[in-house]
Amino acid sequence: MKHFLKQVFYFGLIGIIPMVVILITYLVTDPFKVLYTYDSFYDNNSKSLVGLNKGYVSTETFLNNVNILNQEYDSFIFGNSRSIFYQTSEWKKHLPENSKPFHFDGSSEAIGTILKKIELIDKQGLEIKNALLVLDPATLIQVEPETGHLYITPPALVNNKNTVAFHWTFFKTYVNPKFLVAFIDYKFSGKVKPYMTKNKLINEKTFKYELLTNEIQSDVFDDLIAKKQYFTEERMAVFYEREPLERFHERAINTTQEDILKSIYSIFSKHKTDYKIIISPLYDQKKLNPDDLKFLEDVFGKKNVFDFSGINAFTENYRNYYENSHYRPEVATAILNQIYKED
């Protein structure tokens, strides 16, 4: 019996040791940067290796910049990853002098999360003098963010009610064998290998990051476009042929979304915010549902809603896109010039 118990103990120990080692490496390396406080989640001209939760990065950076660096922001850009190409340097050209913008974006952003961010700004006692909401049907239809470590709601936006679920989500991602093998391989070899990028486990992308505005800029792709080296046969494969007839999205704004959008409008009214609602020009060329557009115009005012969805000069030219989901900064700049010129 004693021999049997010893075997059970040793086998149990053998099973526990690897998990302890994995846990220690997770605590030491903090690959997703969610365990500790960081002055900046990125270095300028840094390389993004492990994908971070941009909503978390934006929220923590905002709170740190306001409470530690004493930044008094008064202008905000909200939206999903498509909004990052609305550069604050271009937006400031249309804002009052000395405006202080902050880019409050998140990956696959939900309209409900945008409301939570606006409420957080309001609770911080900051003014919201100017706002840019970069929306599309995918943002409007989502009340809550997608599942997964890249999208889960930052605890600070929900009074830390999801802290356990938040951290468990990241640890589960870390112990996923595919990710763990790639991460350890990179740590030991120092090389980003083809299988890592192919499976989107580790990606080596160089970009510029501005801490005070929380803005990411990548010139790599545009440099390749200028050199006529970007639109390769492989990249062209994503630009599928579209139907020539006008098509519309299904309705995205239902009762819950209506309440969320009205709450956003209420806070903007409280702050006397000068706001613009932009419906992104997506490559699919599908128009925003007419009922959704009407609701946005009824709530926010027709003069403040700018619909660039559907078939138009922006969406006709594939060179306006990096792929079939994200349009380039020059498109965003042209949109800013147009909407503020009309204003």
Secondary structure, DSSP 8 states (H G I E B T S, - for coil): -HHHHHHHHHHHHHHHHHHHHHHHHHHHH-TTS-SS--S-SS-TTEEE-S---HHHHHHHHHHHHHHTS-----EEEEESGGGGGS-HHHHGGGS-TT--EEEEE-TT--HHHHHHHHHHHHHTT----EEEEEE-HHHHH-SS--SSTTTS--GGGGTTTTHHHHHHHHHHHHHSHHHHHHHHHHHHH----HHHHHTTSS--EEEEEETTTTEEE--HHHHHHHTT-SS-HHHHTTS----SS-EE------HHHHHHHHHHHHHHHHHT-EEEEEE---TT-EE--HHHHHHHHHHH-GGGEEE--SSSHHHH-GGGBSSSS-B-HHHHHHHHHHHHHH-
